């Protein structure tokens, strides 16, 4: 469906009655969980309405959409299901039609498929959302006299981080106990959502302003109005910029608490997204850098905690090893006594002019029986050439540089189970992920001044896993905040009670200098660790992009399937009449081109031989309630064995490869 443009609307004075105006007589059933809420329409209105309901503690069960490319995706923790599944399973639940453009068409379609009219709610019948949703106008009235001013600064602006900031702003605005006011300092208007102009005061930061701020500690900050006296300043930017700007921000806003927001140790696929918000500083000046040893000494695990962290580490190791594409690559280097990972990220130690001199220094300090595998951040791939790598290999035969690592996204984290150590900087996600694999970490500042014997001592030191487990436990249960709605958003950046309490505690403890007690347990560690493992196993089987050759082969295979399928149809051979499908309830696994083609065919009214009841992918297998009478057609033939195994674990016995049906 095409997405509508949001428009300004009027909202009744009594915001407490907003949900009553939407659900009417059905509100009690919705609040008590007796009726699921399903949003029909995955456009702008549907997404905004989903967030609005969640802010009022109503979590939609599903989206439904006719765009097949959206089916089985997840947005704000809410899966998108097909109309086939909606028909088969959810006739008696509340259908909220969240689109204006197609509202009448969808309403007629629902009625034609025997959905009760009194349980269909269209946007045209609800004046407060008929023309779109403006979040600021839905903010609950507050009796509190407590005020907080927050300044958010970001350079360079990145769309992904802007969405995080926007969510934090919306979440805190819905906190009833405190009146929040926001200011946003940015450099690129094009990436700001339109409603940011309503949610915050906007100030523009130019490249010249940033240069003056970084070099001289003056410029734009001096141009800000004197009335801007934030309680909290939050910022994020490129690491080389952060170190210089952090000091200037703390000097200029001496009476404010300046917090750095960064991705936490597990941020990227297949891990659940997590953030850390640090009031001390960034990189080598961050909280964890300053208090690492104190945390290790103070935070002692009991037997239950030791058992749970061991379970978490084993679960992660097994999964990453199972999905790693680098097993064959490392077979070539098994003669090395140890292998060390040197990831070249966006941060180059200031003591070095460029990547080349940094890599050369590391190799010079490293014993020749220790292999050093070097990876380069994709954005800075051209900062050190293949020719330079070849020159280094001539003098240092223990240098390992493999082109295969650049065929995958976030490849360094998949290298960790294959190496014995990693050289990186404080607050790098790899520093912390190394704790999951019990491998050694050398920090950049240790390399700079170290002689060869010191490097050897660092890597051949006795096992420190006991202390590492304590630190890992602390990082995951206290320092990291979930940024995901897969579990309803409780204790995450979507939870206004939690997030407001987090900022208030951080403000209080920082002001009084009680830094060792600053980070409290976010939620019971059992729940936190279960979330991480559950999320990881809920990601697609191929959780990193396949190589280019493999992608090409898979694409050609799917084209061949569609071509054969079309050829059969032209000959009058219809899939729905295949003897293996007669009278069955059909689920289609995979919404690539073959899956979409079959879906459209089986949804035709002329299909009287079998019933299409939905679609599946690796995300939806865990949430789907199988009854035991389903027949699953698997369309990604290249992954059939893995998919079949996972389906059988769920009790499915009737599993068909699409190849067997069309060839």
N, C-alpha and C positions, 0 to 999 in steps of 0.2 A: 504494500500500500504506500502511496505517496505520503510524505509527512507534511502535516499542516504547519503553518507558522503560528506561534503563540501570540496572543493578543492580550491587552490589558482588560481586566474585568473588575466588576464591583462585587464586593463580598459583604454579607450581612454583618452588622455590628457585633453580634454575638458569635464569635468564632468557635465557641464550644459546641454549637449546633451544626457545624459544617458537615460532619459525618451523617447526622440525622437527615439533613437536606439531600444527601446523596443516596442513602440506602432506605430511608423512610421506615416502613414497618418491618423491614428485614434486618435492621441494624442489630437488634438483640441477638438474632441467630448468628450474624457475622461475628460479633464480639465474643460470643460463647463458643465459636468454632463449629457450630452446627451446619453452617453453610460455607462452602469455599467461595472465594471471590475470584473470578476469572476475567481478565481484561482482554477484550477482543479488539485488537489494533495495537501495533508495535511502532507507531509513529511518535512524533513529538508529544502529542497529548497523552498517549498511552504511557510513555516513559515518565512524563511529569506527574501523571495521576498515580502511577506506581509509587513514586517517591513521596507524594503527598499522603497517600494512605499509610505508608510505613511510618511517617512522622506522627501519625495519629494511632500508631501501634496496631494497624490492620495490615497484615502481610498477605498480598495476593498470592494465590496458589500457583497460577499460571498466566502467561500471555497466550493468546491464540492469534495466528496471523495466516493470511493466504499466500504470503510470499515464502516460497519453499526454501529459499536460501537462509531465512531467519529461523526456521524450525530447529529446535533442539539447541539453540544458543541460550545463554543465560545472561540476564540483565538485572543488576541489583539483587542477585540471589534468586530471581524468578525465572524458571525455564519457559521457553516458548514451545507450545505444542501445536500439532496440526489440527485442522478442523475434523479430520477423521477420528482422532482420539477424543476430541471434545464431544462429538456425537456419540461415541461408544461408551464414554465413562461419566460424563458430567452434565446430564440432562437437567438435573434437579438442583443445580447450584446457581449462584448469582452471576449472571453474565453482564458485565459493565462494558458497553460498547464505547470505546475510547477513541473515536474519530468522528469528525463532523462530516467530512467529504463523503464517506461511504456508510454513514449511519443508517439511512433508510434501506439501503441494499442489504446490509448485514442483518438488520432486523427482520426483513422478509425471508432471508435465507434461514435464519434460526427458526422462525415460525414454520417454514416449509419442512423443517426436519424435526418437528414436534417438540420444540423447546417451549415450556409454558410461558405465556406472554407476561405474566405477573412477576417473573423472575429475570426479565430482560430490562436493563436500565440503559437508556440511550442518553448521550450528552445533551441532546436537544431538549430533554425533559428536566434538565438540571441547570438553571440559569447561572449558577456560580462557576460552572466549568464549560458552559456552552461555547465560549469564545477562546478558551485556552486557560492556562494556569499561570498566575503570577505569585510566586512563593511568598514574597514579602507581604502581600495582602492577606495571606492565610496565617500569619504569625499569631499565635495565641496571645490574648491580652495578659499582661503581667502586673501584679500588684507590688512586685519587688522594687525597692529603691536602690538596690545594689547595681552599680554600673561597671562595665569593663570595656575599655577601648583597646582594640587589637589592630595593629598595623601589619599587613602582609606585604613583603617585598620579594620580588622574583625577577631574576635576570640571568640568562635570557628566558623569556616566557616560553614554556613548552605546553602544548595542549594537554598532555597527560597530567602534568602537575596542576594546571589550572583547574581541571575537573576535581582534583583532590581538594584544592583550596575552596572551590565553590561548595563542595559537599560539607566541608568543615564549617563554613559560614552558615549554610542552611541548617545544619544540625544544631549549632549553638544558638541561632536565632529562635529555635523552637524550645530552648530551655526556659522554663517558666520562672526559675528562681533568680535569674540574672538578666539585666538588660545589656545586651552586647551591641556595640557599634564598631563597624569595620572600615578600615581604609586600605586601599590596594594600590601598591606602587609597582608599575609594570613598564614594559617598553614596546609592546606590540598589541595594538587594539584589535587586530584581526583575529586573534585567538581567544578573545574574551567572549563568553556567552552574553547574549543581549541583556539578560536580567542581572548581570553583574553591576550594571549601572544603577539598578535599584537597590541592590544588596549592600553596596559599599561605596564610599567616596573614592574616586579614581584619580590618581596622580600619574603623570607620564614621566618616565625615566629615559633620557636619550643616551646614545653612546658617549657623547662628550661628558654628560653628567657622571656616568659610570667611571670614565677615565679619571676625572678629577677626584672622585670619591676614592678610587683605588690608589691613586698615586699621591694625593695630597691630603686626603681625609676631609675634603671640603666639596663644595659644589651643590648638588641638588638637595642634600639634606638641609643645608642652610636656607634653601628656598621654601621649605615646607612651612605652613602657617604655624605661628607660635602657639596657637590653640591646640595643635596636635600633640597631645601628651599621652601616648599609648601606655597602658599597663604592660602589654605584651607585644613584642616584635617577633614575627616569624619570617624566616627567609630560607631560600634555597637557590642555588645557582651552580655554575661550573666550579669544580673543586679549586683550581688555581685562583679564581676570583674570590671564593669564600674566605680563604685564609686571610687575605688582605682586608676584605670588607668587614669581616666579623669584628675586628678591633675598633674600626671607625664607628660601627653601629653602636657598640657598647659604650664608646666615649660620648657619642652624640646623645644617646638615650640612656644617660647614666642612671636615671631613676626607673627605668623599665627593665623587665626581664627579657633578654634576647634569646630566642630559641631557634635552633637549626632543625629543619625537617629533612630527613633523608630516608631512602629505602633501608629497611632493616636487613638482617642476615639472610632471611629467606623472602625474596621479593618476586622473583621471576618464576615462570613455569619451570617445573611442575609444582612449585611450592605456592602456598596461599599468600597473597599479597600482604605485606606487613610494613609498617612505618616505624620510625623512631623520632622522637621529638626531644632535643637535647638542649638544656639551658646553659651548658658550659662552653661549648665551642664546636668546631668541626675538625675532621680528619685527626691529625696528631694532637689537637687541643680538645678533642671531644671528651665527654664524660667517661666513656669506657677506657680511653687512653690514660686518663689521669688517675682513675680509681680501680684499674684492672687488678692490681696486686691486693688491694684492700678487700675487694669483692671475693677473690679467691680464698683469702684467709678467713673472712667473716662468714661466708655463706657455705655452711656445711650441710650436706645432704643426709637425710635419714635413709633407712633401708628401703622403704616404699618409694621414695623419690629416686634412689639409685636404680631400682628396678624399672621404673617408668622411663627414665632417660635412656637406659640401655635398650629398652623396647623401641623407643623412638629412633635411636641411632641405627639399630638393626633394620628397622622398617625402611628408613631412608636409603641405607647402603644397598639393600636388596633391590629396591626400585630403581635407583640410579644405575646400578650395574646392569640390571635387566634392559634398560632403555639406552644405555650408552652405545654409540656407534664406533667407539675407538678401541675395541679389544684387539683387532688385528694390527692396528697401528703400533701398539705398544709391544707386540710380540717381537718386533724388530730390535727392541732396545732392552731385552731382558738380561743382557750381559752387564749392564750398569748395576753397580751395587745399590744405588738409589736414584730416583728421578725426582727433580725439583721443578715445580711450575713457576714460571716468571711471567705473570700477565702484565702487559703494558696497557694501562688504563689511561684515563684522561689526566691523571696526575703524574707529572715527571718531577722527581725530587729537585728542589731548587739548586742543589750543588752540581747538577748536570745540565749541560747545554741542550742535549737532545736525547732521544731514545737510544741512539747508537752508543754514545759514551756511557750511558747507564748500563746497557746490556754488557758492554765490554768490561766494565768494572766488576759486575757480578761474576762473569765467566773467569776473570783473572783471579778472583778470590776462591773459586770453587775447585775442589779436587777433581782430577780428570776422570776418576771412576764414578763420579756423580753426573748423570745427564741433566741438562737444563732445557726444558721445553718452553719455548717462548710463544706467547699469543699476543695479538695486538687488537685493541678495541676497534670494532668495525668503523667507527667514525674517524679514527686516526690511522687507518690501514696504510695510507700513503706516507706516513711520517717516517717509516723505515722501510727501505726497498728490499726486494728479494736479492738484488746485487750486494747490498750491504750485509745481508744475512750470509750469503755465500763467502764473502770476504772474512767474516767472523768465523765461519766453519773451518776455513783454512788454518787458522791459528788455534781454534778451540774445537776439536773434534767432538767434544761432549755437548755441543750445541745441537738441539733438536728443534727444527722448524718445519712443520708439516702443513701443506696447503689444505688438507682435508678439514682442518679445524675451522676454516673460514666458510665452509659449506653449511655450517650449522649456526643457529642463533644461540647466544649465551653458551658457547662451547666450553669455556673454562670450567664452569661448575660441573660439567660432565667428565672433565679430566681428573677431578679430585680423587675418585676411587682408584685411579691408576698411578698416582704419584705418592711420594713419601713426605713431601713438604711443599710449601708455597711461600714465595717472597712477595710481600705486598705492603700496603700502608694500613694504619689503624682506620677503622670504620669502613674498610672495604668489605663487601658482603662475603668475599672469599676468605677473609680472615676468620670470620665467624663460621662459615660453612665448613672450614677445615676442622673445626671442633666436632662436627658430626662424623668425621671419618678418622678421628684420632691421628691426624697427621700434623707434623711440626709447622710452625709459622715463624718466619724471620721477617721482622719489620724493616722497612726501607732504611730507617735511621740506624739500624744495627749494621747494615751492609756498608754504609758510607765510611765508617771509621774502623771497620773490622779488618784484622789481618787474617790470613788463611787459617791458623790454628783456632781462632775464635769461631770462624764459620763452621769448622769441623765439629767443634764442641757443641755448637747450637743444634746441629742436625743429628749428632750421635748421643745427645743427652738421654738419660733414662726416661722411661715412660712417665708422663705427667697427666695421664688421662683422668685421674681422680680430681685434680684441680680443674682440668678442662671441663669435666662433667658439671661441676658446680657453676662454672661461668656460663656454660651453654644453657643450663637450667635457668639461671638468672636472666639471661638475655631473652629467652623465649617467653618466660612467664611474667616478666616485669618491664623489660626495656622495649618490647616490641608490641605495637598496636595493630590489630587486624584491620585491613582495608578491604573487606569483602562482605557481601550480603548473602552469601550462599547459605548461611545458617541463621538468617533473619537479622543479622547485624548487631546482636547483643554484644556489649563490651567492645565495640569497634567505633570507627569514626562516624558511623551512622546512628549511634546511640547517644541522644542528647544529654541524658543524665550522666552516663559514664564520661563523655568527653568533657563536659563542663567541670565535673569533679576532678578529672585529670589535670586540666589547666589550673584550677584553683589550688590543688595540692602542690603542683610544680611551682606556682607563684609563691605560695606560703613557705615551702621548704627552701627555695632558692633565696628568698629575702632574708631568712634567718640563718642561712649558711649551713643547713643540716643536709649536706649532700649525700652522705652515706645512707640515709633513710628516705631519700627523695623518691625512689621508685618502689611502689607497693605492688603486691600481687594483683594482677588485672582480673583474673578469674581462677578458679581451681585448676591446678596444673594438669590434672587428668583430662579435663575438658579441653584445655588449650592444645595438648599434645594429640588428643584424638582428632581434633579439628584439622591439624596439620597433616596427619597421615590420611585421614578421610579425603581431604581436598586433593592430595597428591594422587591417590588412587582413582579419583574421579576425573582426572585430566585425561585427554585422549591417549590411546595406546601409543601412538607415535607423537610423543609430547614435544619433540623438537623437529623442525622441518627436515624431511628427507633430503638427501643429496640431489643435485641437479639431474644427474643421470637417472636416479630412482624416480624422481618426480616425472621426468619425461616418459619413462616406461609405464608408470602408473596411469598417466594421462592417456597414453596410446591404448592401454588395455581398456580403459573406460570408454574411449571412442569406439573401439572395436565392439564392445558389448552393445552400445547404442545402435551402431550400424547393423549388427545382426538382429537386434530387436526390431528395428524398423523394417528390415528385409522380411522378417517373419510376418509382421502386420500386413505388409503389401501382398503377401501370399495368402492372407486370410487366417493365419495362425495366431490366435490371441493368447497372451500369457494367462489371462484369468480363467481360461478354460482348460489349462494344463491339468492333467489327472492328479498331480500331486498337490494341487491347490483347491480342488473342488470341496465346497462346503466348509472351508477353514477360515479362521480369523487370522488375518495377515498383518504382520508387522514388517516394515521395511527398515533394514539397518543401513544407514548411510544416505545422505542427501546430496551426493555428487550428481553428475549428469545422469547416470543410469537410475539412481534412486528417484530423482525428480521425474524422469520419463515414466517409470513404472507407477509412481504415485498418481500422476495425472490420468493414466490409463485405468487404474483400478478404481479411481473416484468417479468414473463415468457412470451415468445412470444405466447404461446398457450392460454393465457388469452385474450379472445375477448369479454368478457361479461361486463367488467368495466374497468375504467382507474385509475391507481394509479398516483396521482399527487404530492405526497410528504408525509413528516412525521412531526409530531408536538411533542413538549413537553412544559413544563410550561414556558421555556425561550422564545420559538418561537411564542407562541400565540399572544403576543403583537406586534410583528413585522410582522406577517403574514397578507397579504391583502386578507381577505375572500371576495368571490364574491357572496355568498349566495346559490350556487348550490353544495356545498361540502357535502359529507357524511363522518363523522368522526367515525372511529372504535377505541374505547378506550380499550387498552390492560391491563393497571394496574387496574384490577377489584376492588381491595381493596380501591381505591381512586375514584371510578366512580362518586359518588355524587358530590364531590368537583370539579372534572374535568368538569362534565356536567354543573355545575353552571357557571364556568368560560367561557366555550364555548358559553353558551347561552347569557352571557353578551356581547360576541363579535358578536352576531347575527346568530350563527349557530343553526339550528333547527333539522337537521338530525344527531342524535348522537346515536351510537349503542354500547352496551356492548358486548365484544367479546363472553361472555358466551351465549348471546342470539343467536349467529350465529353458535355455534358449538355443543351446547347441545340440 
